[in-house]
Amino acid sequence: MNILVYFLFLIWFFTLGAAAILYFLFFIDTLYGHDLPTSRRAIREIIKIVRSFKPDAKNFYDLGCGRGTLALAVKSEFPELNVFALDKSGLRLLFARLKNFVLGRGVIFQNKNIFDADLRSADILYTYLWYDWMPPLEEKLRKELKTGAIVITNTSHFSKWQPIATYITYPKKPDFEKLFVYRVE
Ligand SMILES: C[S@@+](CC[C@H](N)C(=O)[O-])C[C@H]1O[C@@H](n2cnc3c(N)ncnc32)[C@H](O)[C@@H]1O
């Protein structure tokens, strides 16, 4: 009986310890950079965009995937799609990979700077990035993406490309999580 009590205590102690460490890491992580996850409403809209603009897509990229919220939701909706999710923050990817493992989703997470990624095979690409990254990204995508690829940007957008569609996610705050859809010509 005593051994069982000790055993249960050890399990409780280590579970609590692991949860405390994860919570602490999560707190530290939120202090660094723009880490806002895509909201549920915007995710629903993005899923509709994928369905209507590129239902035959094979490769989906989330550039700057954070803790994987959008990438995991897309994979759950389109299990046949190869979902690649890149972020330069190892800590955010740790959370994303944990969720991926627990949910058994099969998203391919990569710890990589998006400017070092080879994006030639992308059919659909999604970004929710800080404004400063958009001009250099626009230049990279213009050189790399194949004709017909679809790019969805959230809030921040490209200055030189003309969107083929825009979606207002929150009518009361029209600029917040506004989605821009571009097609590479
Ligand atoms: C707003 S979060 C995106 C959240 C995610 N797309 C989602 O929908 O849940 C932006 C992320 O981009 C990442 N990021 C910013 N610049 C990057 C770069 N050059 N290479 C890789 N990741 C980058 C940040 O680390 C951050 O996690």
The ligand as an SDF file (V2000), in Angstrom:
LIG
                    3D

 27 29  0  0  0  0  0  0  0  0999 V2000
    2.0230   36.2760  -35.3010 C   0  0  0  0  0  0  0  0  0  0  0  0
    3.0570   34.8720  -35.1380 S   0  0  0  0  0  0  0  0  0  0  0  0
    2.3110   33.7900  -36.2950 C   0  0  0  0  0  0  0  0  0  0  0  0
    1.3820   32.8000  -35.7120 C   0  0  0  0  0  0  0  0  0  0  0  0
    0.9870   31.6270  -36.5810 C   0  0  0  0  0  0  0  0  0  0  0  0
    1.1480   31.8400  -38.0000 N   0  0  0  0  0  0  0  0  0  0  0  0
   -0.4370   31.2380  -36.2670 C   0  0  0  0  0  0  0  0  0  0  0  0
   -1.2740   31.5300  -37.0760 O   0  0  0  0  0  0  0  0  0  0  0  0
   -0.6960   30.7050  -35.2120 O   0  0  0  0  0  0  0  0  0  0  0  0
    4.5080   35.3230  -36.0620 C   0  0  0  0  0  0  0  0  0  0  0  0
    5.6230   34.3150  -35.9520 C   0  0  0  0  0  0  0  0  0  0  0  0
    6.5700   34.5570  -36.9750 O   0  0  0  0  0  0  0  0  0  0  0  0
    7.8390   34.1870  -36.5070 C   0  0  0  0  0  0  0  0  0  0  0  0
    8.8490   34.8410  -37.3500 N   0  0  0  0  0  0  0  0  0  0  0  0
    9.0430   36.1710  -37.5220 C   0  0  0  0  0  0  0  0  0  0  0  0
   10.0500   36.3710  -38.3840 N   0  0  0  0  0  0  0  0  0  0  0  0
   10.5020   35.1430  -38.7870 C   0  0  0  0  0  0  0  0  0  0  0  0
   11.5250   34.6940  -39.6640 C   0  0  0  0  0  0  0  0  0  0  0  0
   12.2970   35.5610  -40.3340 N   0  0  0  0  0  0  0  0  0  0  0  0
   11.7040   33.3720  -39.8190 N   0  0  0  0  0  0  0  0  0  0  0  0
   10.9250   32.4800  -39.1370 C   0  0  0  0  0  0  0  0  0  0  0  0
    9.9450   32.8500  -38.3000 N   0  0  0  0  0  0  0  0  0  0  0  0
    9.7250   34.1640  -38.1150 C   0  0  0  0  0  0  0  0  0  0  0  0
    7.8460   34.6420  -35.0460 C   0  0  0  0  0  0  0  0  0  0  0  0
    8.7730   33.8870  -34.2890 O   0  0  0  0  0  0  0  0  0  0  0  0
    6.3840   34.3730  -34.6380 C   0  0  0  0  0  0  0  0  0  0  0  0
    6.2620   33.1430  -33.9730 O   0  0  0  0  0  0  0  0  0  0  0  0
  1  2  1  0
  2  3  1  0
  2 10  1  0
  3  4  1  0
  4  5  1  0
  5  6  1  0
  5  7  1  0
  7  8  2  0
  7  9  1  0
 10 11  1  0
 11 12  1  0
 11 26  1  0
 12 13  1  0
 13 14  1  0
 13 24  1  0
 14 15  1  0
 14 23  1  0
 15 16  2  0
 16 17  1  0
 17 18  1  0
 17 23  2  0
 18 19  1  0
 18 20  2  0
 20 21  1  0
 21 22  2  0
 22 23  1  0
 24 25  1  0
 24 26  1  0
 26 27  1  0
M  CHG  2   2   1   9  -1
M  END
$$$$
